[in-house]
Amino acid sequence: MALLTARVNGPSVMPGRGWSAVDTQRMLERLGVLEERYQELTRQMADPVIAQDYEKVTDLAIERADLEDRVSIYREYRAVLGEIEGAEAMLEDSDPALRDMAQEELESLTERRDVLQDKLRVLLVPKDPRDERDVIMEIRAGAGGDEAGLFAAELVRMYTRYAELQSGWKTHIISENRTGIGGYKEMIFAIEGKGAYSRLKYESGVHRVQRVPATESSGRIHTSTVTVAVLPEVDEVEVTINPNDIEMTNYGSSGPGGQHMQKNDTAVRILYKPTGMVVTCESERSLTQNKLRAMSVLRARLYEIERLKQVSELEQARRSQVGMGDRSEKIRTYNFPQNRVTDHRVGVTSYNLPGVMAGDIDQFIEALSLDDQTRRLSEIGA
């Protein structure tokens, strides 16, 4: 077996399956830099002067913990490379028994090397800094009239149920606009929990439903749509809002609290003057809480607008997020007569529609996450 002549702090670097020598060399150089940073963080945390600064130590510990998996696997990988080099040297031995043993060991070590190399490749994909954030979900009825509103309500239940299945996740209604038959024209709610955005960010887009509506006497299958937008919650320091750009009014709430809330005008309506954007919140029992919730939604929307502007004009960016709700646009189709749910972005289909509607959507999320990971790996040339 030919060895790559370059070395990175140890044994010769050898490409694994589907890897070029250059790709492997580049990966190990990047990992070497990360290991040096990990060692520097360890030294700083052991410094008696720094140890007295609790906030500084906390920041260092968080950064060090973020690097730990990559450094640990990198070190194991380098050790395996050393063992492979030793096994290859044994192949030159004159003793046939030793050569056979070395060949067997080499096959096992090569397989282990490839597994570790694949893990490192994935770990080198830059993390989305928003992944650990809470999210704000906006679900709106699209094409299809009352049937779209009813399906919007079912998607709200699906995501609420998914949140309930996760450890430590909570949901909070921010605002809602109901239809007269139990559906939603619009529902905005927050989902709080570790990694919420990392799991739910792929749900943004047009969701299409095909089924016979309860109100359809002839049994015809109708197609309706619902748009879903998933926005990461952002801190005040990330989005600066000029107080002169907002107009805030209070009104009687129809949410929890009944007549008491109506009497005290606890609901909030915020108009963002530069764009005409309106945010309302009446789900909380106090005016202050509703203001905080409404401002949180406003910040999230403005943050997302600015992010999408980097890709295209505002209207085009909005369409890339949720589309216009037309039937021809869709990221996922829920076909009730065939008991089928298909995600069109990755071609994944489930024939357990009741389970999906009960919150079992991990199969789609995992496939979309893997697809995104593969795309980003190709972009960075790993």
N, C-alpha and C positions, 0 to 999 in steps of 0.2 A: 504494500500500500504506500503510495507516494504521500509524503508529508509536505505541508506548506512550510516554507522556510522561516516565516516570521514567527516571533514569539511575543506573548503578552504576559509579562511577569510570571513566566513558568513554562510548562510544556509546549511543544509545537501545537499550532492551531490547525485543526482539521475540519473541513466542511462536513456537515451532516447531510441527511437526505434532503434533496431539493435545494441545497444551499451551495452557493459558489464560495470559493476561498475568500474572495473580496468581501462578500456579505458577512461571512463569519468573522473576518478580521475587524470589520467595521463595528459589528455587534460587541465584540470583546473589548474594543477600545472604549466604547461608550460605557460598558459595564465597569471597566477599570476606573473611569472617572467617578462613577457612582460609588465604587468601593472606597476610593480616596476620600470622598465627601463623608461617607459613613464613618470612616475612621476619625476624621476631623471632628465630627459631631460627638463621637464617643469621648475624644480627648477634652473637648470643651465642657461636656457634662461632668467630667471628673475634676475640672478646675475649681478649686475652693472658692475663688472670687465669684465665678459665674454661678456656682451652686447657691449663693446667697440671694440671687435674683430669681424668684419663683417663676415669674412670667417668662423670663428668658429660658430657663430650664424647661418649662412646659413646651415652648415653641421648638426647642432643640429636640425634645423627646418625640414630638409629633413628626417632625421631619425625619428623624432617625427610624422611627417605626415604619414610616412610609417606604424607606429604602431597604428595610430588613429582609423581606422575602427575596428581592432581587439579588442582594449581596450574598445571602445564604445559598441560593441555588447556583449563583455564579461561582462561589468557592467550591461547591460540590462538583460542578462541571469541570473546573480546572483540575481537581483531584482525579476525576475520571480520565481526563486527557493524559495525565501523568501515568496512570495505570495502563492506558492503551499503549503509550510509548514503551513502557516496560514489557508488555506482552508482545509487541512487535519485535523488540530486540530478542526475545526468547525464540521467535520463529527462525532465527539464524543459528540456533543451537544445533549441534550435531546429533543430539539424542532425539530419536523419533518420538519417544514418549513425551518428552518435554515440549516438542513442537506441537503435538496433538493437544496437550493440555493448554498450551498458549493460544492455539487457534480457537479452542472452545471458549476460553476466557475472553478472547478478543471479540468474539461474536456477541457475548453477553454485554461486554463493556460498550461496544459500538451501539447496541440497542439502547442502553442506558444513556449514552451520550446524546443520541438523537432525541430522546424524550426530554432530557434536560434542556437541550437547545431549543426545542419547540416551546417549552415553558418560558424560557428567557425571552424568546422572540415576542411572545404575547405580553410579558411583563414590561417590555420596553415601549409598548404603545402608550403615548401620552394620555394621562387621565383627563377627562373632562372635569374642570374645577367645579362645575355645578352639580356633579353627580350625587353628592351627599346631601343636597339641599331638599327642603320640603317643596311641595309643588302646589300650584293653583290650577285646577282643571276647569275649563269652560266648555260646557256641552250645550249645543244649540241644535234645534230642529232645522233641517234643511228642506229639500224638496219632498213633497208627499203629504202636506197638510197635517190633519190630526194623527195619521199613522206615524209620521215622522216624530211628532211630539210624544207619542206613546213609546216609540223605540228609544227616544232620548231618555225617558224615565228608566227604561230597562238598562241602558248603558250606565246610568248613574248608579243603579243597584249593583251592576256587575263590578264597577270599580270600587264601590263601597265594600262589597263583599271581598274583593281582592285585598283591600287594605286590612280588613278584619282578619284575614288569613296570615298576614305578616306580623312578625313579633314587634310589638311596641308602636305600631302605626295607629294614628287617630285621624278621623275626618271631622271637618267643621264646615257647615253650610255658611256661605257668605251672602249669596242672594239667589233668588229663584223667581221665575215667572211661569206660572202653571197655566195649562190649558183647562178647559172645562170638563174634560173626560179623563183626567188622571195623568195627563202627560206633562211635558215641559216644553215651553218655547225656549227657555234658557235656564240653565242651572250652573252656578259658579260655587265651587267648594274647594277647601284646602285639604290636602293630605299631608300630615306631618309624620315623619319617620325616617330613620337612617337609610340613606340610599334611595329615597322615594323617586327622585328625579332620574337616577340611573336606570330604574326599572320601567318607569312610566313614560319617559320621553319619546319612546317609539310609537306611542298611541296617538300622536297628533296626526290629524288628517280626516278624510271623509270615510265614514263607516256606512256601508250600504246594507239594507235589509230587504229581503225578498220573501213575502209570505202573503197569505190571504187575510186581510184585515177582518176583525170581528164584525165590522159594520158592512162588509161586502156580502150581499145576498146571493150574487151569482157565482161565488167561489173563485173569482179571478185572482191571480197572484199579482200583487202590487209591488213596485220597487220604490223605496223611500230612502232618504239619507239623513244622517246626523253628522255635524262637524264637531270634532274634539280638538281642543288646544291645550297643551300642557306647558305651563310656564314655571320656571324655577323661581322661588321666592328670593328676593334680593334685599340686602341691607340698605339702610338710608344713605350710608356713605358711598354706595355704588351708583346711586341715581340721585342727582341733586334736582329738587323741584323748587322752583321759585314760588313762594307763597302768593305772590301777585298773579301767578298763572292759574290758580285754582279758585273756584267759586264753590263754597260748601253751604248746603242748606240742610235743615233738619225737618223731619216730618214724622207723623205717627206711624208706628210699625204695626204690621199685621202678623209678625212673628211671635215667638214664645213670650208670654207675659200678658197677653190680652189687653184689656182696657187700661191697665196700669201703664203699659208701654205707649199706647195711643195717647194718653193724657200728657205724657212727658216728652213726646217727640224724640224718641231715641234713635230712629232710623236716620241714615246719612245718605245724601246724594252729593257727589263731587263732580264738578265739571272742570275738565282740563282745557282751558281756553285755547292754547296754541293749536290743538287738533280737534276740539269739540268732543273729545272722548268723555263718556259719562260712566261713572262707577257708583253703584249703590250697595248699601249693606244694612240689613235690618235684623240679622240673625242673633245678635248678642243682646243682652238685657240692659246694657248701659250705652249712653251716647259715646263715651270715650272708647269703649271696646269696638263699637261699630266704626268709629273714625279710624282706629288703628287698622282694622280689617280692610276697610275701603282703601286706605293709603297703601297698604301692602299690595293690593291688586293693581293699583295704579302704577306703583313702582315696577312691578313685575312686567306689566304690559309695555311700559316705556323702555325698560331694559331690553326686552325682546325686540322691540321695534329698532332700537339702535343696533343690536346685533345683526338683525336681518338686513339692515341697510348696507352692511359691508358686503353683502352678496349681490343685492339687486335693489331696484327701486322699491319703495315701501309696498305698493300694491302687489307687485310680483312676489315680494317676500311673504306677504300675508297669504297669498295663494299657495306658496310652497309649504306653508304651515298647515292650513286647513282647507284650502280650496274655496270654491264658491258654493259648494253644496249641491252641485249638479249631479244627476244620476250617473253620468259618464265618468265622473271622478270618483275614485275610491282607493283606499288602501286595504280594506278588508270587506268581505261580503258574508253576511249571515243569511243562509238560505234555509228557512224553516221546513219547507216540504221535503227537502233532501237531508235534513238533519246535519247540515254541513256548514263549516266556517272556514273560509279561505283567506289567507293573507297574501295579497297579490305581489307584495314587494319581494318576498322570499319563496313564494310558491308552497307554503306550508298549509296543509288542510287537516282539520279535525272533524271527525264524524260524531262528536259528542257535544252537540250544540247546547243541550241543557247544562252540561258541566261548565262550558265556556261562560254561559250567561250567569252561572253561579260563582264566577270569579276564577275559574281554572284557565288562565291565559298565559301561564309561564312558558308553555311550549312555543308560543309566538314570540314572547319577549326574548327567550334564549336564542331562537333562530335569528331574530333581528339584531341582537347583540353580537352574535358571532359574525353575521354579515358585515356589520359596522366595523368590527374589529379587523376582519380580513381586508376591508377596503382601506382602513387607516394604516395597516401594515404595508400595503402596497404603496401608499402615498409616501411613507417615510423610507421606503426601500429596504425594509427589514426582511 
